[in-house]
């Protein structure tokens, strides 16, 4: 073939390639039209409606974007969010259906920037068998037996460490104090780090920078919060890796000593128990994870265990300061527990005390329902799915909006009011209202109540989070009165945060 003939080949193939491209476009368009998609709109090219969806709003509401779209299109609608065609669900039944069919019809699918900063082995972004294995490690470490013994004692110890530092009539950020409590607790149980120590404070400083990047726009440019967070991530991982190497050396030394000396069964149990006291030691001894996997696991658990629990405690402080009736009932419940313990000559809380905190659990449920720390989840359809006559095409992003169900007035009576009594058989009315009507039975609420997600990806630390809130509330209400010193309220960015840090003034109860 001559040089001229070679040069003509692309020209001869061009019509065929254009025809093929046109065919594929028409095929895609035809397949799209064959779907009965929910109503909605796509918004701007690429950006879609993302800017409107992420616009900050009061965390006690759905925000204008969601409210307007639900009013116009219904509880299931289509949009274009995070650069992808999306089905948004404010429907309780569809949300449950999505979460219960994880791995079969739907799959976790967070934006790439989340994996970039939390790590590709983070439990938040992992799917399939690897997620199951990582979650199993977390569940083993947060077992019921550990909650009842080791974790309960340490939760109380770290609560008192923070509350004992509060001076009479002092003013401070309640949000920062809650973060101090949960960070110290997680640092202790993940890597045996003690509160107030220099290395703990240095790690906390890096972690604050890291968190600012996690919740910022993913712009990897000089000076941005995201770029600074990536740098802090590297510093944190080096710190964790140093701890890993130290722990490996300790484990090898212990094994060597055990081989060289005869030790009693009790001594052997005590040494094993010490090695398993924190997550790092447990993972090194009981898993086959690589160094990179362990680093990402620890970083993601530090993030999950610290951030959501601290926001939940700050929300409880906020809601309770506006509801004296609830504070009074809490105080009566916890003073009764304290009196019984005094009569028995006990000081530390135990599991039986925790189970007696009946109204406290109602306050916790209502705080999680109204505050909605996790407002929506990221999923992707693995197959074409039909639900209530609508089609969800394979590959589309799906957002089950948990907060929309928690704030649905067809599910909860006066959903925007703080009413912990709604979780009890006898509903005596919310703060600021004379209403005494409920909204369905407790079992109905339970089916619609998903503050920790659901299905195979149900939050592994849900029970620890509730324990932290209960113990913190116990010591708060029996020792302090508090008030807001300036207007502040939780906003959804979509992460929940208090713009002013929730400044409060405390006074000790004599």
Number of C-alpha atoms within 10 A of each C-alpha: 5 6 7 8 9 10 10 10 10 11 10 10 10 11 11 11 12 11 11 12 12 12 12 12 12 12 12 12 11 11 11 12 10 10 14 13 18 20 15 19 15 17 14 12 9 14 15 20 19 18 13 15 18 16 13 16 17 18 24 20 21 21 19 15 15 18 14 12 19 18 9 12 14 16 20 22 20 23 23 24 24 18 15 17 19 25 26 26 24 24 19 21 14 17 24 18 17 23 22 18 13 21 17 12 17 25 23 20 18 17 12 11 15 17 16 14 24 21 21 17 21 24 25 21 21 20 17 12 10 12 18 15 14 19 21 13 19 20 14 14 22 18 16 13 11 15 18 15 12 12 21 20 18 16 25 21 15 22 26 17 16 16 17 10 9 18 13 12 13 10 17 18 17 25 24 15 21 25 22 20 26 25 25 25 26 22 22 19 20 21 18 18 19 16 19 11 9 11 13 17 17 12 18 18 12 18 21 14 18 26 18 15 25 20 15 14 12 18 13 15 10 9 9 15 22 25 18 18 24 19 16 22 22 14 16 20 17 13 14 21 16 12 16 19 11 11 17 16 12 14 18 11 12 16 12 11 12 14 10 9 8 10 11 9 9 9 12 13 11 12 16 16 13 11 19 17 20 19 26 23 24 19 18 19 14 10 12 10 14 9 12 13 16 24 22 20 27 23 23 20 20 19 18 17 21 22 19 18 25 25 26 24 27 25 27 19 24 25 22 21 16 15 15 12 14 22 21 13 13 22 20 15 19 23 16 13 18 20 12 13 16 11 8 9 9 12 9 12 17 15 13 10 15 19 10 14 18 12 19 26 20 17 27 22 19 24 25 24 24 22 31 28 27 19 22 22 16 17 22 23 24 18 14 14 14 13 11 9 10 15 16 24 23 14 17 20 28 29 23 26 22 27 25 23 26 29 23 19 13 12 18 19 19 18 21 18 18 25 27 23 20 26 21 15 10 11 16 17 18 22 19 12 12 9 14 13 14 20 16 13 12 14 10 12 16 10 11 21 21 21 23 19 21 17 14 15 19 15 17 22 20 15 14 20 21 19 23 25 23 21 22 21 23 24 18 19 23 20 17 16 16 18 17 19 13 11 9 14 18 23 19 23 16 18 20 24 20 21 11 14 17 25 19 21 20 20 16 15 10 6
